[in-house]
């Protein structure tokens, strides 16, 4: 079997499209580790069940925001992966404390998943969560995680553009070109994600947070891996802190964008603040009091197609990158990945599902009569309902008794999981996320008029009055 790193992105091309300071963060760690490749190889071989020799594939590495990743290729053509924690990006992100929480979180999450589910995940071989004299690779080595590798491809490699299916309002499965094989591959993929979702729902804890693991392998809930907040004992407390984070993001985003300086930057920031206020208004009433105190289910936290490996038939053979895992409120758990949900159309104010959409049929060749979501949303909804209805299914429902399928299709799930993802990714975007939130609130007024009202309420109407109407695209403010 060839090295799995053969299909990783080209290193040079990937570095060229990065900002120079971020690219140098990667290359400096590469150079730091270069003299120690033999030591890393010897350490890995010492842990192999048959003490097989291996080589670190030095010229084809990859990376994420927190880790530099290498493949260790053994003489029997099997592979392990070693991930080294990179230096902080700034004083807030990827600090030593944050990196330690992420490593312990992933180790604990994989321990739970391997122990309590049949979800295919890597096996942890060894780890050291912080630089120290006790680091088995040496006192000056960065934190690391060593794990087995899983071979597979992505759903896109199978010829299915999952992002297009999940994002287009008018998309139908005709976009698969009438290829019945692709229909089957997609159905297998959605079937397996539904099964994973049901299995994770059975892993619950009494608090919301990230995982930590002690020397005896006992897993407990600690503060969130990203920012060290929590753990939380209620869903409302968790969502309140999340709303505060969006409000801070809205105020901070774009402050360094000199190109916008003097050209509507204040209006752009005010719009973001308005969208953050909409998320809080929409989310808090949707929290079910019966589920507020838990228990709370386990979520992967970064489940997208690049982290899901499949075989040629679309069946999932590996789920990677669990460092963002944790327990969350049921409303946040509702959507396992944004790729199986979708925006409302412009004319829809509710996500109410038609009776046709919960048909027991597993076929995805016919679409639901309900026009509110993308085709992949309807298809996944059917797979999730079928997974819950299987005679062999072991279900753990929230205290409210809501099914996972009902949560997936609810306004609460749409705001608490799907739109929450886009609030961070798009920095409280006005035209997409904001309009979706405004529709859900169902106030009946025009979005732009509601924004002007918000500006008056926060005493910022003069910011709008100073902007040319061509930039604002808003109705005149009433005085």
HULIN-V377104 format. One record per pair of residues at least 4 apart in sequence whose ideal C-beta (glycine too) atoms are under 8 Angstrom apart, sorted by the first residue. I is the first residue (numbers start at 1). J is the second residue. If there is no record, write none. Layout:
BEGIN
I,J ; I,J
END
This chain:
BEGIN
1,77 ; 1,78 ; 1,151 ; 2,6 ; 2,77 ; 3,57 ; 3,60 ; 3,71 ; 3,73 ; 3,79 ; 4,8 ; 4,71 ; 4,79 ; 4,149 ; 4,151 ; 5,57 ; 5,60 ; 5,61 ; 5,62 ; 5,70 ; 5,71 ; 6,60 ; 7,153 ; 8,60 ; 8,61 ; 8,62 ; 9,13 ; 9,14 ; 9,62 ; 10,14 ; 11,15 ; 11,59 ; 11,60 ; 11,61 ; 11,62 ; 12,16 ; 13,17 ; 14,18 ; 14,62 ; 15,23 ; 15,26 ; 15,27 ; 16,23 ; 18,22 ; 18,23 ; 18,26 ; 19,23 ; 20,24 ; 21,25 ; 22,26 ; 22,89 ; 23,27 ; 24,28 ; 25,29 ; 25,86 ; 25,87 ; 25,89 ; 26,30 ; 26,63 ; 26,68 ; 26,86 ; 27,31 ; 28,32 ; 28,87 ; 29,33 ; 29,68 ; 29,84 ; 29,86 ; 29,87 ; 29,142 ; 30,34 ; 30,61 ; 30,68 ; 32,142 ; 33,37 ; 33,40 ; 33,68 ; 33,84 ; 34,58 ; 36,40 ; 36,137 ; 36,138 ; 36,141 ; 37,41 ; 37,56 ; 37,58 ; 38,42 ; 39,43 ; 39,137 ; 39,138 ; 40,44 ; 40,56 ; 40,70 ; 40,72 ; 40,82 ; 40,137 ; 41,45 ; 41,53 ; 41,54 ; 41,55 ; 41,56 ; 41,72 ; 42,46 ; 43,47 ; 43,126 ; 43,136 ; 43,137 ; 44,48 ; 44,54 ; 44,72 ; 44,80 ; 44,82 ; 44,125 ; 44,146 ; 45,51 ; 45,52 ; 45,53 ; 45,54 ; 45,74 ; 46,51 ; 47,125 ; 47,126 ; 47,146 ; 48,52 ; 48,54 ; 48,74 ; 50,76 ; 52,74 ; 52,75 ; 52,76 ; 53,74 ; 53,75 ; 54,72 ; 54,73 ; 54,74 ; 54,75 ; 54,80 ; 55,72 ; 55,73 ; 56,70 ; 56,71 ; 56,72 ; 56,73 ; 56,82 ; 57,61 ; 57,70 ; 57,71 ; 57,72 ; 57,73 ; 58,70 ; 60,71 ; 61,68 ; 61,69 ; 61,70 ; 61,71 ; 62,69 ; 63,67 ; 63,68 ; 63,69 ; 63,86 ; 64,69 ; 64,321 ; 65,89 ; 65,93 ; 65,94 ; 66,85 ; 66,86 ; 66,94 ; 66,99 ; 66,102 ; 66,323 ; 67,83 ; 67,84 ; 67,85 ; 67,86 ; 67,145 ; 68,83 ; 68,84 ; 68,86 ; 69,81 ; 69,82 ; 69,83 ; 69,84 ; 70,81 ; 70,82 ; 70,84 ; 71,79 ; 71,80 ; 71,81 ; 71,149 ; 72,79 ; 72,80 ; 72,81 ; 72,82 ; 72,146 ; 73,77 ; 73,79 ; 74,78 ; 74,79 ; 74,80 ; 78,149 ; 79,148 ; 79,149 ; 79,151 ; 80,125 ; 80,146 ; 80,147 ; 80,148 ; 80,149 ; 81,122 ; 81,146 ; 81,147 ; 81,148 ; 81,149 ; 82,144 ; 82,145 ; 82,146 ; 82,147 ; 83,144 ; 83,145 ; 83,146 ; 83,147 ; 84,141 ; 84,142 ; 84,143 ; 84,144 ; 85,94 ; 85,99 ; 85,103 ; 85,142 ; 85,143 ; 85,144 ; 86,94 ; 86,142 ; 87,94 ; 88,93 ; 88,94 ; 88,95 ; 88,96 ; 89,93 ; 89,94 ; 91,95 ; 93,98 ; 94,98 ; 94,99 ; 95,99 ; 96,100 ; 96,130 ; 96,131 ; 96,143 ; 97,101 ; 97,228 ; 98,102 ; 98,225 ; 98,226 ; 98,227 ; 98,228 ; 99,103 ; 99,129 ; 99,130 ; 99,143 ; 100,104 ; 100,129 ; 100,130 ; 100,143 ; 101,105 ; 101,210 ; 101,212 ; 101,222 ; 101,223 ; 101,224 ; 101,225 ; 101,228 ; 102,106 ; 102,225 ; 102,226 ; 102,323 ; 102,324 ; 103,107 ; 103,127 ; 103,129 ; 103,143 ; 103,145 ; 103,323 ; 104,108 ; 104,129 ; 104,211 ; 104,212 ; 104,213 ; 104,222 ; 105,109 ; 105,210 ; 105,211 ; 105,212 ; 105,225 ; 105,322 ; 105,323 ; 105,324 ; 105,325 ; 105,326 ; 106,110 ; 106,145 ; 106,321 ; 106,322 ; 106,323 ; 106,325 ; 107,111 ; 107,124 ; 107,127 ; 107,129 ; 107,145 ; 107,213 ; 108,112 ; 108,211 ; 108,212 ; 108,213 ; 108,219 ; 109,113 ; 109,211 ; 109,298 ; 109,322 ; 109,323 ; 109,325 ; 109,326 ; 110,114 ; 110,121 ; 110,122 ; 110,123 ; 110,124 ; 110,147 ; 110,322 ; 111,115 ; 111,124 ; 111,213 ; 111,217 ; 111,219 ; 112,116 ; 112,203 ; 112,211 ; 112,219 ; 112,298 ; 113,117 ; 113,119 ; 113,121 ; 113,200 ; 113,203 ; 113,322 ; 114,121 ; 114,123 ; 116,202 ; 116,203 ; 117,196 ; 117,199 ; 117,200 ; 117,202 ; 117,203 ; 118,199 ; 119,196 ; 119,199 ; 119,200 ; 119,319 ; 120,150 ; 120,316 ; 120,317 ; 120,318 ; 120,319 ; 121,150 ; 121,318 ; 121,319 ; 121,320 ; 121,322 ; 122,147 ; 122,148 ; 122,149 ; 122,150 ; 122,318 ; 122,320 ; 123,147 ; 123,148 ; 124,145 ; 124,146 ; 124,147 ; 125,146 ; 125,147 ; 125,148 ; 126,136 ; 126,145 ; 126,146 ; 127,144 ; 127,145 ; 127,146 ; 128,132 ; 128,134 ; 128,135 ; 128,136 ; 128,137 ; 128,141 ; 128,143 ; 128,144 ; 129,143 ; 130,143 ; 131,135 ; 131,139 ; 131,140 ; 131,141 ; 131,142 ; 131,143 ; 132,139 ; 133,139 ; 135,139 ; 135,141 ; 135,143 ; 135,144 ; 137,141 ; 137,144 ; 150,309 ; 150,317 ; 150,318 ; 150,320 ; 151,309 ; 151,317 ; 151,318 ; 152,309 ; 152,310 ; 152,311 ; 152,317 ; 152,318 ; 153,157 ; 153,158 ; 153,309 ; 153,310 ; 153,311 ; 153,312 ; 154,158 ; 154,305 ; 154,306 ; 154,308 ; 154,309 ; 154,310 ; 155,160 ; 155,162 ; 155,185 ; 155,186 ; 155,189 ; 155,305 ; 155,308 ; 155,310 ; 155,314 ; 156,160 ; 156,161 ; 156,162 ; 156,305 ; 158,182 ; 158,185 ; 158,310 ; 158,312 ; 158,314 ; 159,179 ; 159,182 ; 159,185 ; 160,165 ; 160,176 ; 160,182 ; 160,185 ; 160,186 ; 160,189 ; 160,314 ; 161,165 ; 161,175 ; 162,166 ; 162,189 ; 162,305 ; 162,339 ; 162,376 ; 163,167 ; 163,305 ; 163,339 ; 164,168 ; 164,171 ; 164,175 ; 165,171 ; 165,173 ; 165,175 ; 165,186 ; 165,374 ; 165,375 ; 165,376 ; 166,338 ; 166,339 ; 166,340 ; 166,341 ; 166,342 ; 166,374 ; 166,376 ; 166,377 ; 167,171 ; 167,342 ; 167,343 ; 167,374 ; 168,175 ; 168,374 ; 169,342 ; 169,343 ; 169,345 ; 169,346 ; 169,374 ; 171,175 ; 171,374 ; 171,375 ; 171,376 ; 172,367 ; 172,375 ; 173,183 ; 173,186 ; 173,364 ; 173,365 ; 173,367 ; 173,375 ; 173,379 ; 174,178 ; 176,182 ; 176,183 ; 176,186 ; 177,182 ; 179,183 ; 180,184 ; 181,185 ; 182,186 ; 183,187 ; 183,364 ; 183,365 ; 184,188 ; 184,313 ; 184,314 ; 185,189 ; 185,310 ; 185,313 ; 185,314 ; 186,190 ; 186,314 ; 186,364 ; 186,376 ; 186,379 ; 187,191 ; 187,314 ; 187,362 ; 187,363 ; 187,364 ; 187,379 ; 187,383 ; 188,192 ; 188,310 ; 188,313 ; 188,314 ; 188,315 ; 189,193 ; 189,308 ; 189,310 ; 189,314 ; 189,315 ; 189,316 ; 190,194 ; 190,340 ; 190,364 ; 190,376 ; 190,379 ; 190,380 ; 190,383 ; 191,195 ; 191,362 ; 191,383 ; 191,386 ; 191,387 ; 192,196 ; 192,310 ; 192,314 ; 192,315 ; 192,316 ; 193,197 ; 193,303 ; 193,308 ; 193,316 ; 193,336 ; 193,337 ; 193,340 ; 193,380 ; 193,383 ; 194,198 ; 194,380 ; 194,383 ; 194,384 ; 194,386 ; 194,387 ; 195,199 ; 195,387 ; 196,200 ; 196,316 ; 196,319 ; 196,336 ; 197,201 ; 197,336 ; 197,384 ; 197,387 ; 197,404 ; 198,202 ; 198,384 ; 198,387 ; 198,388 ; 198,393 ; 198,395 ; 198,404 ; 199,203 ; 200,297 ; 200,298 ; 200,299 ; 200,300 ; 200,333 ; 200,336 ; 201,297 ; 201,298 ; 201,333 ; 201,395 ; 201,396 ; 201,404 ; 202,297 ; 202,394 ; 202,395 ; 202,396 ; 203,297 ; 203,298 ; 204,294 ; 204,295 ; 204,296 ; 204,297 ; 204,298 ; 204,327 ; 204,396 ; 205,220 ; 205,221 ; 205,294 ; 205,295 ; 205,296 ; 205,298 ; 205,327 ; 206,221 ; 206,233 ; 206,294 ; 206,295 ; 206,296 ; 207,221 ; 207,230 ; 207,231 ; 207,232 ; 207,233 ; 207,294 ; 207,296 ; 207,327 ; 208,221 ; 208,230 ; 208,231 ; 208,232 ; 208,233 ; 208,234 ; 208,235 ; 208,237 ; 208,238 ; 208,294 ; 208,296 ; 208,326 ; 208,327 ; 208,328 ; 208,329 ; 209,221 ; 209,222 ; 209,223 ; 209,224 ; 209,230 ; 209,231 ; 209,232 ; 209,326 ; 209,327 ; 210,221 ; 210,222 ; 210,223 ; 210,224 ; 210,225 ; 210,230 ; 210,325 ; 210,326 ; 211,219 ; 211,220 ; 211,221 ; 211,222 ; 211,325 ; 211,326 ; 212,219 ; 212,220 ; 212,221 ; 212,222 ; 213,217 ; 213,218 ; 213,219 ; 213,220 ; 214,218 ; 214,220 ; 221,231 ; 221,326 ; 221,327 ; 222,230 ; 222,231 ; 223,228 ; 223,229 ; 223,230 ; 223,231 ; 224,228 ; 224,229 ; 224,230 ; 224,231 ; 224,326 ; 225,323 ; 225,324 ; 225,326 ; 226,324 ; 229,241 ; 230,238 ; 230,241 ; 232,237 ; 232,238 ; 232,241 ; 233,237 ; 233,293 ; 233,294 ; 234,238 ; 234,292 ; 234,293 ; 234,294 ; 235,239 ; 235,287 ; 235,291 ; 235,292 ; 235,293 ; 235,294 ; 235,296 ; 235,329 ; 235,330 ; 235,331 ; 236,240 ; 236,284 ; 236,287 ; 236,292 ; 237,241 ; 238,242 ; 238,328 ; 238,329 ; 238,332 ; 239,243 ; 239,283 ; 239,284 ; 239,287 ; 239,329 ; 239,331 ; 239,332 ; 239,416 ; 240,244 ; 240,284 ; 241,245 ; 242,246 ; 242,283 ; 242,420 ; 243,247 ; 243,276 ; 243,279 ; 243,280 ; 243,283 ; 243,284 ; 244,248 ; 245,249 ; 246,250 ; 246,275 ; 246,276 ; 246,279 ; 246,280 ; 246,423 ; 246,424 ; 246,428 ; 247,251 ; 247,273 ; 247,276 ; 247,277 ; 247,280 ; 248,252 ; 249,253 ; 249,272 ; 249,276 ; 249,423 ; 249,424 ; 249,427 ; 249,428 ; 250,269 ; 250,272 ; 250,273 ; 250,275 ; 250,276 ; 250,427 ; 250,428 ; 251,269 ; 251,272 ; 251,273 ; 253,269 ; 253,272 ; 253,427 ; 253,428 ; 254,260 ; 254,265 ; 254,268 ; 254,269 ; 254,272 ; 254,427 ; 255,269 ; 257,261 ; 257,265 ; 259,263 ; 260,264 ; 260,265 ; 260,268 ; 261,265 ; 263,471 ; 264,268 ; 264,467 ; 264,471 ; 264,472 ; 265,269 ; 266,270 ; 266,463 ; 267,271 ; 267,463 ; 267,464 ; 267,467 ; 267,471 ; 267,472 ; 268,272 ; 269,273 ; 270,274 ; 270,451 ; 270,454 ; 270,455 ; 270,458 ; 270,460 ; 270,463 ; 270,464 ; 271,275 ; 271,428 ; 271,430 ; 271,434 ; 271,451 ; 272,276 ; 272,427 ; 272,428 ; 272,429 ; 272,430 ; 273,277 ; 273,428 ; 273,454 ; 273,458 ; 274,278 ; 274,430 ; 274,434 ; 274,450 ; 274,451 ; 274,454 ; 274,455 ; 275,279 ; 275,423 ; 275,428 ; 275,429 ; 275,430 ; 275,433 ; 275,434 ; 275,437 ; 276,280 ; 276,423 ; 276,428 ; 277,281 ; 277,454 ; 278,282 ; 278,434 ; 278,437 ; 278,438 ; 278,441 ; 279,283 ; 279,415 ; 279,419 ; 279,420 ; 279,423 ; 279,428 ; 279,433 ; 279,437 ; 280,284 ; 281,285 ; 281,437 ; 281,441 ; 282,286 ; 282,411 ; 282,415 ; 282,437 ; 282,440 ; 282,441 ; 283,287 ; 283,331 ; 283,412 ; 283,415 ; 283,416 ; 283,420 ; 286,331 ; 286,410 ; 286,411 ; 286,412 ; 286,415 ; 286,416 ; 287,291 ; 287,292 ; 287,329 ; 287,331 ; 287,412 ; 287,416 ; 288,292 ; 288,330 ; 288,331 ; 288,398 ; 288,400 ; 288,402 ; 288,412 ; 290,398 ; 290,399 ; 290,400 ; 290,401 ; 291,329 ; 291,330 ; 291,331 ; 291,398 ; 291,399 ; 291,400 ; 291,402 ; 292,329 ; 296,327 ; 296,328 ; 296,329 ; 296,330 ; 296,333 ; 297,327 ; 297,328 ; 297,330 ; 297,333 ; 297,396 ; 297,398 ; 298,325 ; 298,326 ; 298,327 ; 299,325 ; 299,326 ; 299,327 ; 299,328 ; 299,332 ; 299,333 ; 299,336 ; 300,307 ; 300,319 ; 300,322 ; 300,324 ; 300,325 ; 300,336 ; 301,322 ; 301,324 ; 301,325 ; 301,326 ; 302,307 ; 302,321 ; 302,323 ; 302,324 ; 303,307 ; 303,308 ; 303,319 ; 303,336 ; 303,337 ; 304,308 ; 304,337 ; 304,338 ; 304,339 ; 305,339 ; 307,319 ; 307,320 ; 307,321 ; 308,316 ; 308,318 ; 308,319 ; 308,320 ; 309,316 ; 309,317 ; 309,318 ; 309,319 ; 309,320 ; 310,314 ; 310,315 ; 310,316 ; 310,317 ; 311,315 ; 311,317 ; 328,332 ; 328,333 ; 329,333 ; 329,416 ; 330,334 ; 330,398 ; 330,400 ; 330,402 ; 330,407 ; 331,407 ; 331,410 ; 331,412 ; 331,413 ; 331,415 ; 331,416 ; 331,417 ; 332,416 ; 332,417 ; 332,420 ; 333,407 ; 333,417 ; 334,404 ; 334,407 ; 334,408 ; 334,410 ; 334,412 ; 334,413 ; 334,414 ; 334,416 ; 334,417 ; 335,340 ; 335,341 ; 335,408 ; 335,413 ; 335,414 ; 335,417 ; 335,418 ; 336,340 ; 337,341 ; 338,417 ; 338,418 ; 338,421 ; 338,422 ; 339,376 ; 340,376 ; 340,377 ; 340,380 ; 341,373 ; 341,374 ; 341,377 ; 341,380 ; 341,408 ; 341,413 ; 341,414 ; 341,417 ; 341,418 ; 342,373 ; 342,374 ; 342,376 ; 342,377 ; 342,418 ; 343,373 ; 343,374 ; 343,432 ; 343,436 ; 344,348 ; 344,349 ; 344,351 ; 344,372 ; 344,373 ; 344,414 ; 344,436 ; 344,439 ; 344,440 ; 345,371 ; 345,372 ; 346,435 ; 346,439 ; 348,371 ; 348,372 ; 348,439 ; 349,439 ; 349,440 ; 349,442 ; 350,372 ; 350,411 ; 350,442 ; 351,372 ; 351,373 ; 351,409 ; 351,410 ; 351,411 ; 351,414 ; 352,370 ; 352,372 ; 353,357 ; 353,358 ; 353,368 ; 353,370 ; 353,372 ; 353,381 ; 353,409 ; 354,368 ; 354,369 ; 354,370 ; 356,368 ; 356,369 ; 356,370 ; 357,368 ; 357,369 ; 357,370 ; 357,378 ; 357,381 ; 357,382 ; 357,409 ; 358,381 ; 358,382 ; 358,385 ; 358,405 ; 359,382 ; 360,385 ; 360,386 ; 360,389 ; 361,366 ; 361,382 ; 362,382 ; 362,383 ; 362,386 ; 364,379 ; 364,382 ; 367,375 ; 367,378 ; 368,378 ; 368,381 ; 370,378 ; 373,377 ; 373,378 ; 373,409 ; 374,378 ; 375,379 ; 376,380 ; 377,381 ; 377,409 ; 378,382 ; 379,383 ; 380,384 ; 380,408 ; 381,385 ; 381,405 ; 381,408 ; 381,409 ; 382,386 ; 383,387 ; 384,388 ; 384,404 ; 384,405 ; 384,408 ; 385,389 ; 385,403 ; 385,405 ; 386,390 ; 387,393 ; 387,404 ; 388,393 ; 388,395 ; 388,403 ; 388,404 ; 388,405 ; 389,393 ; 397,401 ; 397,402 ; 397,403 ; 398,402 ; 398,407 ; 402,406 ; 402,407 ; 402,410 ; 403,407 ; 404,408 ; 405,409 ; 406,410 ; 407,412 ; 407,413 ; 408,413 ; 409,413 ; 410,414 ; 411,415 ; 411,440 ; 412,416 ; 413,417 ; 413,418 ; 414,418 ; 414,419 ; 414,436 ; 414,440 ; 415,419 ; 415,420 ; 415,437 ; 415,440 ; 416,420 ; 417,421 ; 418,422 ; 419,423 ; 419,433 ; 419,436 ; 419,437 ; 420,424 ; 421,425 ; 422,426 ; 422,429 ; 422,432 ; 422,433 ; 423,427 ; 423,428 ; 423,433 ; 426,432 ; 426,433 ; 428,433 ; 428,434 ; 429,433 ; 429,434 ; 430,434 ; 430,435 ; 430,451 ; 431,435 ; 432,436 ; 433,437 ; 434,438 ; 434,447 ; 435,439 ; 435,447 ; 436,440 ; 437,441 ; 438,443 ; 438,447 ; 438,450 ; 443,450 ; 445,449 ; 445,450 ; 445,453 ; 446,450 ; 446,475 ; 447,451 ; 448,452 ; 448,473 ; 448,474 ; 448,475 ; 449,453 ; 449,475 ; 450,454 ; 451,455 ; 451,474 ; 452,456 ; 452,461 ; 452,464 ; 452,474 ; 452,475 ; 452,477 ; 453,457 ; 454,458 ; 455,460 ; 455,461 ; 455,463 ; 455,464 ; 455,477 ; 456,460 ; 456,461 ; 456,477 ; 460,464 ; 461,465 ; 461,477 ; 462,466 ; 463,467 ; 464,472 ; 464,474 ; 464,477 ; 465,477 ; 467,471 ; 467,472 ; 468,472 ; 469,473 ; 469,474 ; 469,476
END
